Amino acid sequence: MTACVTEDAAKPDARPDPTALTIAADGSYAARLAWHENSGKWFPERWTLAGPEPYAVPLPGHRPEEADTRLLPLADGRVLIRRRAAHRHAIGLLYPTGPGTGELPLGTVEAAELALLPAAPCGSRAYALAPGARSTVLWLVHDGRHSPVPGQARTVPTCVAEIEGHCTGGVWLDRTGRLLALDQELDGRTKTVVVDLERGGEVSPLLQITEESNDRLLLADPDSGLLVLRSDAAGHDRLGWGVLGSALPVRFPECLRLPDAALRPFAVQPGQALAPESSAVAFRIDAVTGTWLGVWRPAERRLRQLPAPRGWLAGTGLWTADGELRLPCVTPSVPCGLARLPASATGARPQAEPPGGPPAETRTGADATAAGDLVPAGIPDRRPARWVRVPSTPLPATAPTQPPPPPPAVASTAFAQAESVTREPYGVLAHPSPYRPVPLQQAPLQQAPPTAREAR
């Protein structure tokens, strides 16, 4: 799942930059609001990522879109759109129809705020959160089924559950789309809870390090059970990790603390069944010197800091099960591209490789060209990154040739949970451990040496 934010972490419900890409649950499609430079207007744009090379298709409507319009790509190639109209939000499905854009209205939701959640792991269902004064309503805005009547929606938005408190975030914990983790704010404290969608929205606790701490879940991988979270139990925000269904406490690695920089996880490597310590996590790193990339694995105990590829839509990307990191990029000459970093450069362990084995061979030849030239000053232990540029099909003449300039980076060590977080399920068997809260009350606040049991 993918997040791109520039606001301070004290605002966990801050909206992502509208130029950021949101990737479908299976990694096949992506969507974003693109800027038409000639007209000075926003319009939806869908990317196809599953083919041999990425390409973009504009989806302009009869009217230009507002900057706060939100998009959610589905696995069938359609794009769910949420438009604001006063205290009402209109939901629809966009799809290309030759030279034009087709749209299927799905209904409206009356609420002051409506935040789209990441698409369910099935890739077709879509949910949204409508926070109120004392509770938050979870809406099913698309059930994934096609209507037998052409041009009509099968269902209208349906209220699934009403949850006490102000809820934000949204992370799926399994491959079936049953367990949804939300950050729940009650009485001034934020804790992560689990909503069971097959039990009428039954809520149970997931993260609680101390009674007074604010504990938020940022990413989760259903294959390995790896959880990446943020907590202020130590008196200030710290990034930590744990294992879903494990009796081991959460750890807070020192390598994930950078002075005057904000680390924001946006993708976790899938396919590492029963090996959470081998799952690679990608971070967006923001500081006054710029924005660059971080890669970390619990077993490695260090943060690899790499220059970002040119034109990276910062905070978006996905992993393959073999450990290749793919980052969407936009430049004046490449309006739709993917930069690829092989497992040998990230330290990720391929899915078929046994624990402790060597990384994949470094890609060489004409395809291995250095496309990343952003090297911020003051990055310790910087290692060269070999980016492989994937060619792209140029956009039609009606589409923009380049996006508007990104917002300036903010130097902050806090985290803001974005409205949409991209995750990339790949159809691997789910983690067999039972789902239950991680016992975080005894979690140490400093990194402890691993034991033989932890290593296993």
JODA-V27878 format. One record per run of one state. SS is the DSSP state (h for helix, s for strand, l for the rest). FROM is the first residue (numbers start at 0). LEN is the number of residues. If there is no record, write none. Layout:
ss=SS from=FROM len=LEN
ss=SS from=FROM len=LEN
This chain:
ss=l from=0 len=21
ss=s from=21 len=2
ss=l from=23 len=5
ss=s from=28 len=8
ss=l from=36 len=4
ss=s from=40 len=8
ss=l from=48 len=6
ss=s from=54 len=5
ss=l from=59 len=5
ss=s from=64 len=1
ss=l from=65 len=4
ss=s from=69 len=4
ss=l from=73 len=5
ss=s from=78 len=7
ss=l from=85 len=2
ss=s from=87 len=10
ss=l from=97 len=2
ss=s from=99 len=11
ss=l from=110 len=4
ss=s from=114 len=2
ss=l from=116 len=9
ss=s from=125 len=6
ss=l from=131 len=3
ss=s from=134 len=8
ss=l from=142 len=15
ss=s from=157 len=7
ss=l from=164 len=1
ss=s from=165 len=7
ss=l from=172 len=6
ss=s from=178 len=8
ss=l from=186 len=2
ss=s from=188 len=8
ss=h from=196 len=3
ss=l from=199 len=2
ss=s from=201 len=6
ss=l from=207 len=7
ss=s from=214 len=6
ss=l from=220 len=5
ss=s from=225 len=6
ss=l from=231 len=6
ss=s from=237 len=6
ss=l from=243 len=7
ss=s from=250 len=1
ss=l from=251 len=2
ss=h from=253 len=3
ss=l from=256 len=5
ss=s from=261 len=7
ss=l from=268 len=7
ss=h from=275 len=3
ss=l from=278 len=1
ss=s from=279 len=8
ss=l from=287 len=2
ss=s from=289 len=8
ss=l from=297 len=5
ss=s from=302 len=4
ss=l from=306 len=1
ss=s from=307 len=1
ss=l from=308 len=3
ss=s from=311 len=1
ss=l from=312 len=5
ss=s from=317 len=2
ss=l from=319 len=5
ss=s from=324 len=5
ss=l from=329 len=7
ss=s from=336 len=5
ss=l from=341 len=1
ss=h from=342 len=4
ss=l from=346 len=27
ss=s from=373 len=1
ss=l from=374 len=7
ss=s from=381 len=1
ss=l from=382 len=4
ss=s from=386 len=4
ss=l from=390 len=2
ss=s from=392 len=1
ss=l from=393 len=58
ss=h from=451 len=4
ss=l from=455 len=1
